[in-house]
Amino acid sequence: MVAEKQRKPVDQAVWAFWPKVVLKKWLNLRSKDSNSNTNSEDDLDGDVKIPGESDEESRPAAPFRLLRRQNSATMRAEYIDTRELRVFVGTFNAAGIPPSPSSGPDIAEWMDIDLAGGDGEQADVYVLGFQEVVPLNAGVVSGAEDLGPGMAWEELIRDTLRRAGSRPRCRSHPATPARSFHGDDTDTSDRVSLAWPEPPLHLLAKLTTADLGNYNEKKEKKDCEPFVRMVSKQMVGIFLTVWVRRELRKFVHNIKVSTVGVGATGKAGNKGAVSASMSIHQTTFCFVCTHLAAGERPADLLKRNTDVHEIHRRTRFSAASNAAGLELPREIHDHERIFWLGDLNYRIEVPYDRAHGLVAAMDWAGLAEKDQLKRELRKGRAFEGWAEGALEFAPTYKYEIGPPAQKSRYIGDDGKGGRRTPAWCDRVLSYGKGLRLLRYTRVEMATSDHRPVAATYGAEVEVFCGRKLQRVLALTTAKVERGEAAAVVPRPPPDLEF
């Protein structure tokens, strides 16, 4: 109490200037006679923490619950802009057949990439999920994981994106100011421990030391790799890999993964989910790649619904805080933009002959009325609140595997062998605001008994706007100069650090 009374009057004035100092550090603003400096391409990977490296400064602070959306929409509008990213989400059950190094398959069509130089728009983020990258036999499920097929698919993706990046980026529509705004970069050496006005995820976040994948981290050559792999993770036959444009890479942080097995005994990884969590600019994303229980019996439908609930319940991301003490998403529904992809194995409940008649007539609406997943969505028994595009393409399962003449036939079309009702087993769902479905289709890649499915979304992300922050700084400075700072910010938090 005595010490408080003896505090010098000048102290209050010094404390009053802290918002101005913070914002200058945040924006890396320099005086007018300082030389201008911007981050170059060489800085893109400078703040990446590779799993296994020791970095004392990157240890997360003790976690505590802090809601990120603590500021009013009016206040956030003073320094936040919205940009739309193009996100590709694809799923493919490979039937245990790895890609050939010499003959492909060619996955450019699946990834919605026009290598011929057309005017189609490329994505900013590519999310590809696979099921059965290895044959699901007892030896594979119980033995050591075979990472070779996953790495082969990854190399095929890398090569396709490299070829796509060799041509100029095009847009199929004029870019709006929000869509074309890239945000202002900030010097990552100036890290401030504060939550005012809001922790910048791309500045304060640190890559966690969680197991991001089974593959050695490689820094691609900056001059020739237009896309960067952010994470790859395999669990038995389920494989998830996420790639982003190189210029977007420095705004992607807080990458974490989670695996959940729901196969044999409820734990085996032959069925289950591989999930990835990350923040892009100020928005959190979650990608869930799954392979659910198979079968056409009523009990199989109940098992699929149970698998969905178990994956929701058991998916957990490490409870680490970022450098601002902000607790990051732990569960699937803690994220703002969520995508669920995979071989969900939901079937069409119509007799075999009737299903084939509807397929021959291309009556997709008639088939969709009997689709199990559409019904479960309507009734809220699984995926309550999730959204899926219209099924305006042929069922993706089950096709013959063999000579080219057979590859376009469903199992049983020739009257030989087993009878299997066609089904839309392979699906992409989304959850959250700010998502706009642009394309949902299947692709004719006949190397499996499934056909791959592709969905493209416009996904809104929130980005810090340097111009708006400078405006806030100018207003704060004006109030300080008028002697009104004490009323604006009475005192700084005790943990303010530079």
Order of alpha helices (4+ residues) and beta strands (2+ residues): alpha-alpha-alpha-alpha-beta-beta-alpha-alpha-alpha-alpha-beta-beta-beta-beta-beta-alpha-beta-alpha-alpha-alpha-beta-beta-beta-alpha-alpha
